[in-house]
Amino acid sequence: MSVGLAGLSTAVALARRGHSVLVLESTSELLHVGAGVALTSATRRWYESEGVLQPNEEACVALDGIELRNWATGDLITKTAANPVGKQNAIHHGDLQLALLSRAQTLPNIEIQMDARVVDIDIEATSITTSSGEQHTADLIVAADGIRSTIKPYVCPPEAAKAVPTNDAAYRFTLPRQLLELQSTSDDSSGADQDALLGLIQRPWASRWDGPGKHVVVYPIRNHQLLNIVLIHPDREDQAEESWTSMADKSHVTEDFRGWDPRLQKLIELAPQKVPNFRLFVHEVCPAWHKGHTVLLGDACHAMLPYLGQGVAQAVEDATALTTVLSLIESPSQIPLALQAFETSRKERVAEIQAATYQAQTKLHLKDAEAQRIRDDDRKAAGQQKQNSDVVQMQQQYWVWDAAEVAARVLRGLLV
Ligand SMILES: Cc1cc2nc3c(=O)[nH]c(=O)nc-3n(C[C@H](O)[C@H](O)[C@H](O)COP(=O)(O)OP(=O)(O)OC[C@H]3O[C@@H](n4cnc5c(N)ncnc54)[C@H](O)[C@@H]3O)c2cc1C
């Protein structure tokens, strides 16, 4: 396991149920990088129940809904309020990782070793070797080592372990509230409505602009003190790397979003000179999630496009399902059976969400102006009938899922 969100979530859940956990992380220190991540209402509740987030957590903003805007004019197309199931929560990736780390440090049965890159695994012996030559043997190895997983090729066919480019990349940055407040009192000739700009951070709403081949999502995080801005754009291979620390020159962002809503152009103007840029890769549905006593989870297993805000939710469902099946077995010899139940309970669900993220990509990035008009008219009509529209509906469709119940049911079926 590592200190990614999937690894730490699983470590905390297992340790709280009495297991001893060793976390091996390749980086030497936890860098507070990335930007906002979405937590579904169920994911937020799970983090509260595990003592990672507090009910009145200031790091999170519970969003009342999403406003969809015309990409060029900024005109409001429709507003979709949070559904009865609950609200989407927004948090900085780094804040959530720190909250997980703090929680892990309160649990005496978790040991975390930084600068411990796993370089080899012996599946038969359930042991791994780190770059310093240290060997560790355990009852179970959980590979939560992200999209470029070292362990995945040992568990499933190497061709299925390859990350696949999606031809999209994401510029991500945050702006402090103070900067936006300062901006609102200054003279400005950009054509951006200053109050509306400030409203983006003051109000608990997300906003999205879907344009040809691109889209932008903006929402407040950290108790409305930071504005999170994600600009999805076609991947230029020369520009972005598959790394959370890769940067693009601001001029590329300006160029890519020229002609968009003046508000967005203003936000880009306020961005730092170097903007984090990340090529979006995915894994195709993984044919095998476990081998012997080794199991894959999180992005190592099913990295997906972030367009339905399901990356963390699926990692947490993995953690829930895995801890459930491990709590129901009576001896380590039943671990392969438990892992089989884990895989069966998760595979179909994850494949369905992965497929939906591709549909969302198509819907968000329509290039033809007439197709965009029809889509946006449909959204407006849905809004007038108090219905959620397309991608929002798709997103919320996946919010209710009892990963523990499904995993337990599958395991009980295998045990008879
Ligand atoms: C630094 C960072 C910033 C991110 N920021 C955002 C964001 O702003 N918004 C967003 O939507 N998503 C972000 N993500 C992705 C998001 O966290 C994941 O999609 C999701 O949470 C599932 O995470 P994961 O733990 O499975 O994988 P990851 O988050 O990729 O974590 C994998 C971990 O494994 C470690 N690791 C890799 N190889 C080895 C090895 N051989 N030995 C030991 N350790 C290893 C990595 O250093 C990393 O800590 C970020 C990921 C990272 C790593």
The ligand as an SDF file (V2000), in Angstrom:
LIG
                    3D

 53 58  0  0  0  0  0  0  0  0999 V2000
    0.1000   13.6750   -6.1330 C   0  0  0  0  0  0  0  0  0  0  0  0
   -1.2890   13.3990   -6.6710 C   0  0  0  0  0  0  0  0  0  0  0  0
   -2.1770   14.4850   -6.8400 C   0  0  0  0  0  0  0  0  0  0  0  0
   -3.4600   14.2290   -7.3240 C   0  0  0  0  0  0  0  0  0  0  0  0
   -4.3060   15.2830   -7.4730 N   0  0  0  0  0  0  0  0  0  0  0  0
   -5.5570   15.0810   -7.9380 C   0  0  0  0  0  0  0  0  0  0  0  0
   -6.4560   16.1690   -8.1090 C   0  0  0  0  0  0  0  0  0  0  0  0
   -6.1320   17.2950   -7.8530 O   0  0  0  0  0  0  0  0  0  0  0  0
   -7.7080   15.9040   -8.5770 N   0  0  0  0  0  0  0  0  0  0  0  0
   -8.1160   14.6310   -8.8910 C   0  0  0  0  0  0  0  0  0  0  0  0
   -9.2600   14.4360   -9.3000 O   0  0  0  0  0  0  0  0  0  0  0  0
   -7.2820   13.5930   -8.7310 N   0  0  0  0  0  0  0  0  0  0  0  0
   -6.0200   13.7720   -8.2680 C   0  0  0  0  0  0  0  0  0  0  0  0
   -5.1680   12.7160   -8.1300 N   0  0  0  0  0  0  0  0  0  0  0  0
   -5.6520   11.3720   -8.5160 C   0  0  0  0  0  0  0  0  0  0  0  0
   -6.5780   10.7780   -7.4820 C   0  0  0  0  0  0  0  0  0  0  0  0
   -6.0040   10.8670   -6.2030 O   0  0  0  0  0  0  0  0  0  0  0  0
   -6.8120    9.3240   -7.8460 C   0  0  0  0  0  0  0  0  0  0  0  0
   -7.4320    9.2680   -9.1040 O   0  0  0  0  0  0  0  0  0  0  0  0
   -7.7290    8.5790   -6.8640 C   0  0  0  0  0  0  0  0  0  0  0  0
   -7.7520    9.1650   -5.6090 O   0  0  0  0  0  0  0  0  0  0  0  0
   -7.2280    7.1390   -6.6620 C   0  0  0  0  0  0  0  0  0  0  0  0
   -5.9560    7.2200   -6.1130 O   0  0  0  0  0  0  0  0  0  0  0  0
   -4.9450    6.0150   -5.9040 P   0  0  0  0  0  0  0  0  0  0  0  0
   -4.5500    6.0860   -4.4790 O   0  0  0  0  0  0  0  0  0  0  0  0
   -5.4640    4.7550   -6.4370 O   0  0  0  0  0  0  0  0  0  0  0  0
   -3.7250    6.4100   -6.8260 O   0  0  0  0  0  0  0  0  0  0  0  0
   -2.7180    7.6000   -6.6630 P   0  0  0  0  0  0  0  0  0  0  0  0
   -3.3860    8.7950   -6.1120 O   0  0  0  0  0  0  0  0  0  0  0  0
   -2.0140    7.7390   -7.9610 O   0  0  0  0  0  0  0  0  0  0  0  0
   -1.6740    7.0890   -5.5590 O   0  0  0  0  0  0  0  0  0  0  0  0
   -0.6900    6.1120   -5.8380 C   0  0  0  0  0  0  0  0  0  0  0  0
    0.4120    6.2220   -4.8070 C   0  0  0  0  0  0  0  0  0  0  0  0
    1.3250    5.1280   -4.9910 O   0  0  0  0  0  0  0  0  0  0  0  0
    2.6490    5.6120   -4.9170 C   0  0  0  0  0  0  0  0  0  0  0  0
    3.4920    4.6780   -5.6790 N   0  0  0  0  0  0  0  0  0  0  0  0
    3.5210    4.5060   -7.0210 C   0  0  0  0  0  0  0  0  0  0  0  0
    4.3690    3.5270   -7.3560 N   0  0  0  0  0  0  0  0  0  0  0  0
    4.8780    3.0450   -6.2010 C   0  0  0  0  0  0  0  0  0  0  0  0
    5.8000    2.0090   -5.8990 C   0  0  0  0  0  0  0  0  0  0  0  0
    6.3910    1.2580   -6.8640 N   0  0  0  0  0  0  0  0  0  0  0  0
    6.1190    1.7670   -4.5970 N   0  0  0  0  0  0  0  0  0  0  0  0
    5.5290    2.4890   -3.6030 C   0  0  0  0  0  0  0  0  0  0  0  0
    4.6460    3.4940   -3.8450 N   0  0  0  0  0  0  0  0  0  0  0  0
    4.3190    3.7530   -5.1170 C   0  0  0  0  0  0  0  0  0  0  0  0
    2.5490    7.0130   -5.4930 C   0  0  0  0  0  0  0  0  0  0  0  0
    3.6320    7.8070   -5.1140 O   0  0  0  0  0  0  0  0  0  0  0  0
    1.2370    7.5030   -4.9100 C   0  0  0  0  0  0  0  0  0  0  0  0
    1.3980    8.0370   -3.6290 O   0  0  0  0  0  0  0  0  0  0  0  0
   -3.8740   12.9080   -7.6610 C   0  0  0  0  0  0  0  0  0  0  0  0
   -2.9580   11.8390   -7.5010 C   0  0  0  0  0  0  0  0  0  0  0  0
   -1.6700   12.0750   -7.0010 C   0  0  0  0  0  0  0  0  0  0  0  0
   -0.7040   10.9170   -6.8340 C   0  0  0  0  0  0  0  0  0  0  0  0
  1  2  1  0
  2  3  1  0
  2 52  2  0
  3  4  2  0
  4  5  1  0
  4 50  1  0
  5  6  2  0
  6  7  1  0
  6 13  1  0
  7  8  2  0
  7  9  1  0
  9 10  1  0
 10 11  2  0
 10 12  1  0
 12 13  2  0
 13 14  1  0
 14 15  1  0
 14 50  1  0
 15 16  1  0
 16 17  1  0
 16 18  1  0
 18 19  1  0
 18 20  1  0
 20 21  1  0
 20 22  1  0
 22 23  1  0
 23 24  1  0
 24 25  2  0
 24 26  1  0
 24 27  1  0
 27 28  1  0
 28 29  2  0
 28 30  1  0
 28 31  1  0
 31 32  1  0
 32 33  1  0
 33 34  1  0
 33 48  1  0
 34 35  1  0
 35 36  1  0
 35 46  1  0
 36 37  1  0
 36 45  1  0
 37 38  2  0
 38 39  1  0
 39 40  1  0
 39 45  2  0
 40 41  1  0
 40 42  2  0
 42 43  1  0
 43 44  2  0
 44 45  1  0
 46 47  1  0
 46 48  1  0
 48 49  1  0
 50 51  2  0
 51 52  1  0
 52 53  1  0
M  END
$$$$
